[in-house]
Amino acid sequence: VQLQASGGGLVQAGGSLRLSCTTSGRVFNILSMAWYRQASGKERELVARITSGGTTNYADSIRGRFTISRSRDNAPNTVLLQMNSLKPEDTAVYYCTARQYGVDYWGKGTLVTVSS
């Protein structure tokens, strides 16, 4: 499974960005997909996860501001992360993952920078 994240960039505090993660390769039986982030000098943390059944869960730090969803055209195994009301502390490299048969596959990250 290969994953490609896109949509990162520079935005002012209070602004919005939408990240997209597309998959390719042997993309069957993907049980869940998720977004993680890693800020400079900090450990990687889970931001949001969505299961194949549509169940979502979020980190407390972003709940109410970020939304994880499937793409509108129901492209299989493509997920979005809508990020609103961004804060400088949201600055990080964001990674998407896909879980298949108990194995997490990771894509290269996309950098999100929020200026104050």
TORPA-4810 file (N, C-alpha, C, O; in nm, 3 decimals):
<nodes>
NODE_1_0.085_-0.118_0.000_0.000_0.000_0.000_0.089_0.123_0.000_0.179_0.135_0.083_V
NODE_2_0.063_0.214_-0.092_0.135_0.341_-0.095_0.037_0.453_-0.065_-0.078_0.449_-0.110_Q
NODE_3_0.081_0.551_0.009_-0.003_0.664_0.045_0.064_0.795_0.006_0.185_0.810_0.016_L
NODE_4_-0.017_0.888_-0.038_0.032_1.018_-0.079_-0.052_1.125_-0.012_-0.172_1.135_-0.035_Q
NODE_5_0.012_1.204_0.072_-0.057_1.314_0.138_-0.028_1.444_0.065_0.082_1.465_0.013_A
NODE_6_-0.126_1.531_0.062_-0.109_1.661_-0.002_-0.197_1.763_0.068_-0.285_1.728_0.147_S
NODE_7_-0.173_1.890_0.037_-0.258_1.995_0.089_-0.196_2.081_0.197_-0.257_2.178_0.241_G
NODE_8_-0.077_2.047_0.241_-0.013_2.128_0.343_0.030_2.263_0.288_0.027_2.287_0.168_G
NODE_9_0.070_2.350_0.379_0.116_2.482_0.337_0.125_2.576_0.454_0.121_2.535_0.570_G
NODE_10_0.136_2.702_0.421_0.146_2.808_0.521_0.014_2.881_0.531_-0.043_2.921_0.430_L
NODE_11_-0.035_2.898_0.653_-0.162_2.965_0.673_-0.152_3.047_0.801_-0.077_3.014_0.892_V
NODE_12_-0.229_3.153_0.807_-0.232_3.236_0.928_-0.322_3.172_1.032_-0.414_3.096_1.000_Q
NODE_13_-0.295_3.203_1.156_-0.380_3.154_1.265_-0.525_3.192_1.239_-0.555_3.304_1.197_A
NODE_14_-0.614_3.097_1.264_-0.755_3.117_1.238_-0.798_3.071_1.100_-0.918_3.064_1.071_G
NODE_15_-0.703_3.041_1.017_-0.734_2.998_0.881_-0.763_2.849_0.871_-0.770_2.778_0.972_G
NODE_16_-0.780_2.804_0.747_-0.817_2.665_0.722_-0.728_2.604_0.615_-0.675_2.672_0.528_S
NODE_17_-0.713_2.473_0.625_-0.647_2.394_0.522_-0.721_2.261_0.512_-0.785_2.217_0.607_L
NODE_18_-0.711_2.199_0.397_-0.766_2.066_0.380_-0.657_1.974_0.328_-0.600_1.998_0.221_R
NODE_19_-0.630_1.871_0.401_-0.532_1.770_0.361_-0.604_1.654_0.293_-0.717_1.620_0.328_L
NODE_20_-0.538_1.595_0.197_-0.592_1.481_0.126_-0.491_1.368_0.127_-0.370_1.391_0.118_S
NODE_21_-0.540_1.247_0.138_-0.454_1.129_0.137_-0.512_1.027_0.040_-0.623_0.977_0.057_C
NODE_22_-0.435_0.997_-0.062_-0.478_0.898_-0.159_-0.391_0.773_-0.146_-0.275_0.780_-0.107_T
NODE_23_-0.451_0.661_-0.180_-0.380_0.534_-0.168_-0.368_0.468_-0.305_-0.445_0.496_-0.396_T
NODE_24_-0.269_0.381_-0.316_-0.252_0.304_-0.438_-0.186_0.171_-0.401_-0.139_0.152_-0.289_S
NODE_25_-0.184_0.083_-0.497_-0.126_-0.048_-0.470_-0.233_-0.148_-0.431_-0.345_-0.143_-0.482_G
NODE_26_-0.199_-0.238_-0.341_-0.292_-0.343_-0.300_-0.385_-0.290_-0.190_-0.371_-0.326_-0.073_R
NODE_27_-0.478_-0.205_-0.230_-0.562_-0.133_-0.135_-0.693_-0.204_-0.109_-0.800_-0.147_-0.130_V
NODE_28_-0.687_-0.327_-0.063_-0.807_-0.398_-0.025_-0.802_-0.424_0.125_-0.696_-0.431_0.186_F
NODE_29_-0.921_-0.438_0.182_-0.930_-0.465_0.326_-0.856_-0.363_0.411_-0.788_-0.398_0.508_N
NODE_30_-0.869_-0.237_0.374_-0.817_-0.130_0.458_-0.917_-0.107_0.570_-1.028_-0.060_0.544_I
NODE_31_-0.881_-0.140_0.691_-0.975_-0.131_0.802_-0.992_0.012_0.852_-1.100_0.051_0.895_L
NODE_32_-0.887_0.089_0.847_-0.897_0.227_0.893_-0.786_0.309_0.830_-0.684_0.257_0.785_S
NODE_33_-0.810_0.438_0.828_-0.707_0.533_0.787_-0.701_0.644_0.890_-0.800_0.674_0.956_M
NODE_34_-0.585_0.703_0.902_-0.567_0.802_1.008_-0.467_0.909_0.966_-0.390_0.892_0.872_A
NODE_35_-0.473_1.018_1.039_-0.375_1.125_1.027_-0.300_1.135_1.159_-0.360_1.137_1.266_W
NODE_36_-0.171_1.142_1.149_-0.083_1.169_1.262_-0.009_1.299_1.233_-0.006_1.346_1.119_Y
NODE_37_0.050_1.355_1.334_0.136_1.472_1.313_0.254_1.467_1.408_0.250_1.405_1.514_R
NODE_38_0.359_1.534_1.366_0.478_1.543_1.448_0.535_1.682_1.438_0.581_1.725_1.332_Q
NODE_39_0.530_1.752_1.549_0.589_1.885_1.556_0.737_1.872_1.589_0.782_1.772_1.644_A
NODE_40_0.811_1.974_1.554_0.955_1.973_1.578_0.986_1.951_1.726_0.936_2.024_1.812_S
NODE_41_1.067_1.851_1.754_1.107_1.824_1.891_1.005_1.748_1.974_1.025_1.727_2.094_G
NODE_42_0.895_1.707_1.911_0.790_1.637_1.985_0.766_1.499_1.924_0.808_1.470_1.812_K
NODE_43_0.698_1.415_2.001_0.665_1.283_1.953_0.548_1.289_1.854_0.466_1.381_1.858_E
NODE_44_0.544_1.190_1.768_0.432_1.181_1.674_0.305_1.149_1.752_0.307_1.069_1.845_R
NODE_45_0.194_1.212_1.714_0.068_1.190_1.783_-0.045_1.167_1.684_-0.043_1.219_1.572_E
NODE_46_-0.142_1.089_1.728_-0.260_1.065_1.647_-0.347_1.191_1.646_-0.373_1.251_1.751_L
NODE_47_-0.391_1.230_1.527_-0.481_1.345_1.513_-0.625_1.297_1.497_-0.714_1.341_1.570_V
NODE_48_-0.647_1.207_1.403_-0.783_1.159_1.376_-0.775_1.027_1.302_-0.681_0.998_1.228_A
NODE_49_-0.879_0.947_1.324_-0.888_0.816_1.258_-1.030_0.794_1.209_-1.126_0.838_1.273_R
NODE_50_-1.043_0.726_1.095_-1.174_0.687_1.044_-1.166_0.542_1.002_-1.074_0.500_0.932_I
NODE_51_-1.267_0.465_1.046_-1.267_0.323_1.011_-1.341_0.302_0.879_-1.403_0.394_0.825_T
NODE_52_-1.333_0.181_0.830_-1.403_0.149_0.705_-1.554_0.163_0.721_-1.625_0.184_0.623_S
NODE_53_-1.603_0.153_0.845_-1.744_0.169_0.871_-1.785_0.313_0.896_-1.903_0.342_0.916_G
NODE_54_-1.688_0.402_0.896_-1.719_0.544_0.912_-1.705_0.598_1.054_-1.728_0.716_1.077_G
NODE_55_-1.668_0.513_1.147_-1.648_0.561_1.284_-1.522_0.646_1.291_-1.418_0.612_1.235_T
NODE_56_-1.534_0.758_1.361_-1.421_0.850_1.373_-1.381_0.870_1.519_-1.463_0.856_1.610_T
NODE_57_-1.257_0.901_1.538_-1.214_0.948_1.670_-1.104_1.052_1.651_-1.029_1.049_1.553_N
NODE_58_-1.097_1.142_1.747_-1.011_1.260_1.736_-0.929_1.282_1.862_-0.970_1.242_1.972_Y
NODE_59_-0.815_1.344_1.845_-0.738_1.389_1.959_-0.811_1.505_2.025_-0.876_1.585_1.958_A
NODE_60_-0.800_1.513_2.157_-0.869_1.619_2.230_-0.826_1.758_2.183_-0.906_1.851_2.181_D
NODE_61_-0.701_1.770_2.145_-0.647_1.902_2.109_-0.708_1.960_1.982_-0.701_2.081_1.961_S
NODE_62_-0.766_1.879_1.899_-0.821_1.927_1.772_-0.970_1.900_1.757_-1.030_1.938_1.656_I
NODE_63_-1.031_1.837_1.855_-1.173_1.804_1.843_-1.255_1.933_1.831_-1.236_2.029_1.905_R
NODE_64_-1.346_1.931_1.733_-1.429_2.048_1.708_-1.371_2.142_1.604_-1.441_2.229_1.552_G
NODE_65_-1.243_2.125_1.574_-1.180_2.210_1.473_-1.144_2.131_1.347_-1.148_2.186_1.237_R
NODE_66_-1.110_2.007_1.362_-1.070_1.922_1.249_-1.178_1.817_1.223_-1.245_1.771_1.315_F
NODE_67_-1.193_1.781_1.097_-1.288_1.676_1.058_-1.221_1.582_0.960_-1.167_1.624_0.858_T
NODE_68_-1.226_1.454_0.991_-1.176_1.352_0.899_-1.295_1.291_0.826_-1.399_1.267_0.887_I
NODE_69_-1.279_1.267_0.697_-1.390_1.214_0.619_-1.338_1.142_0.497_-1.221_1.154_0.459_S
NODE_70_-1.428_1.065_0.435_-1.398_1.006_0.306_-1.416_1.113_0.199_-1.489_1.210_0.221_R
NODE_71_-1.352_1.097_0.087_-1.370_1.195_-0.019_-1.514_1.192_-0.069_-1.580_1.089_-0.061_S
NODE_72_-1.563_1.304_-0.119_-1.703_1.317_-0.159_-1.740_1.223_-0.271_-1.854_1.177_-0.280_R
NODE_73_-1.645_1.194_-0.357_-1.678_1.106_-0.468_-1.662_0.960_-0.429_-1.659_0.871_-0.514_D
NODE_74_-1.650_0.939_-0.296_-1.639_0.803_-0.242_-1.525_0.725_-0.305_-1.531_0.603_-0.314_N
NODE_75_-1.421_0.796_-0.348_-1.304_0.724_-0.398_-1.254_0.632_-0.289_-1.232_0.675_-0.176_A
NODE_76_-1.237_0.509_-0.321_-1.200_0.415_-0.216_-1.068_0.451_-0.150_-0.970_0.484_-0.216_P
NODE_77_-1.069_0.445_-0.019_-0.947_0.463_0.056_-0.878_0.597_0.030_-0.755_0.605_0.023_N
NODE_78_-0.958_0.698_0.015_-0.908_0.835_0.008_-0.973_0.913_0.119_-1.096_0.917_0.128_T
NODE_79_-0.894_0.973_0.202_-0.949_1.047_0.314_-0.902_1.190_0.314_-0.796_1.224_0.262_V
NODE_80_-0.984_1.273_0.375_-0.958_1.415_0.385_-0.947_1.454_0.533_-1.004_1.389_0.620_L
NODE_81_-0.874_1.559_0.558_-0.870_1.617_0.691_-0.894_1.767_0.674_-0.806_1.841_0.632_L
NODE_82_-1.014_1.809_0.708_-1.047_1.951_0.705_-1.003_2.013_0.837_-1.046_1.971_0.944_Q
NODE_83_-0.917_2.113_0.828_-0.863_2.176_0.948_-0.906_2.321_0.950_-0.867_2.400_0.864_M
NODE_84_-0.986_2.357_1.049_-1.035_2.493_1.065_-0.981_2.554_1.194_-0.931_2.484_1.282_N
NODE_85_-0.992_2.684_1.203_-0.948_2.756_1.323_-0.808_2.713_1.364_-0.782_2.681_1.480_S
NODE_86_-0.719_2.712_1.268_-0.583_2.663_1.295_-0.510_2.754_1.393_-0.528_2.875_1.395_L
NODE_87_-0.427_2.688_1.473_-0.347_2.757_1.574_-0.199_2.733_1.546_-0.162_2.634_1.483_K
NODE_88_-0.114_2.822_1.593_0.031_2.799_1.573_0.076_2.663_1.625_0.168_2.603_1.569_P
NODE_89_0.014_2.615_1.730_0.054_2.485_1.786_0.012_2.368_1.698_0.047_2.254_1.727_E
NODE_90_-0.063_2.394_1.592_-0.096_2.289_1.495_0.016_2.271_1.393_0.011_2.178_1.312_D
NODE_91_0.115_2.356_1.398_0.227_2.345_1.306_0.299_2.211_1.326_0.342_2.178_1.436_T
NODE_92_0.310_2.136_1.218_0.370_2.002_1.226_0.376_1.943_1.085_0.319_1.997_0.990_A
NODE_93_0.446_1.833_1.076_0.436_1.749_0.956_0.323_1.650_0.980_0.320_1.580_1.081_V
NODE_94_0.231_1.646_0.887_0.114_1.560_0.899_0.134_1.437_0.809_0.171_1.449_0.693_Y
NODE_95_0.108_1.320_0.866_0.124_1.193_0.795_-0.009_1.119_0.790_-0.086_1.122_0.886_Y
NODE_96_-0.035_1.054_0.679_-0.152_0.967_0.674_-0.107_0.822_0.679_0.002_0.787_0.634_C
NODE_97_-0.193_0.740_0.735_-0.164_0.598_0.748_-0.286_0.517_0.705_-0.399_0.565_0.705_T
NODE_98_-0.259_0.394_0.670_-0.366_0.299_0.638_-0.334_0.168_0.710_-0.220_0.121_0.706_A
NODE_99_-0.434_0.111_0.773_-0.415_-0.014_0.846_-0.476_-0.129_0.767_-0.594_-0.129_0.733_R
NODE_100_-0.392_-0.226_0.738_-0.434_-0.342_0.659_-0.378_-0.467_0.724_-0.256_-0.480_0.739_Q
NODE_101_-0.464_-0.557_0.762_-0.422_-0.683_0.825_-0.328_-0.658_0.943_-0.229_-0.729_0.962_Y
NODE_102_-0.362_-0.557_1.021_-0.285_-0.528_1.141_-0.155_-0.453_1.118_-0.080_-0.429_1.212_G
NODE_103_-0.128_-0.418_0.995_-0.005_-0.346_0.962_-0.041_-0.203_0.923_-0.132_-0.180_0.844_V
NODE_104_0.032_-0.107_0.979_0.013_0.034_0.945_0.112_0.074_0.837_0.234_0.061_0.854_D
NODE_105_0.059_0.124_0.727_0.142_0.176_0.620_0.142_0.328_0.630_0.040_0.390_0.658_Y
NODE_106_0.258_0.387_0.606_0.275_0.531_0.621_0.315_0.595_0.490_0.391_0.539_0.411_W
NODE_107_0.260_0.715_0.470_0.304_0.793_0.357_0.403_0.899_0.402_0.426_0.917_0.521_G
NODE_108_0.461_0.968_0.305_0.545_1.082_0.339_0.457_1.194_0.390_0.341_1.207_0.348_K
NODE_109_0.508_1.272_0.477_0.428_1.376_0.538_0.413_1.500_0.452_0.481_1.518_0.352_G
NODE_110_0.320_1.582_0.495_0.301_1.713_0.434_0.309_1.817_0.545_0.247_1.801_0.651_T
NODE_111_0.384_1.922_0.522_0.410_2.022_0.625_0.299_2.124_0.632_0.259_2.183_0.532_L
NODE_112_0.249_2.145_0.752_0.152_2.250_0.781_0.219_2.349_0.875_0.267_2.313_0.982_V
NODE_113_0.220_2.475_0.833_0.279_2.580_0.914_0.173_2.686_0.939_0.116_2.741_0.845_T
NODE_114_0.146_2.714_1.066_0.048_2.814_1.104_0.119_2.931_1.169_0.183_2.916_1.274_V
NODE_115_0.109_3.045_1.107_0.177_3.163_1.160_0.085_3.241_1.253_-0.037_3.244_1.235_S
NODE_116_0.145_3.303_1.351_0.065_3.379_1.449_0.044_3.522_1.403_-0.022_3.600_1.473_S
</nodes>
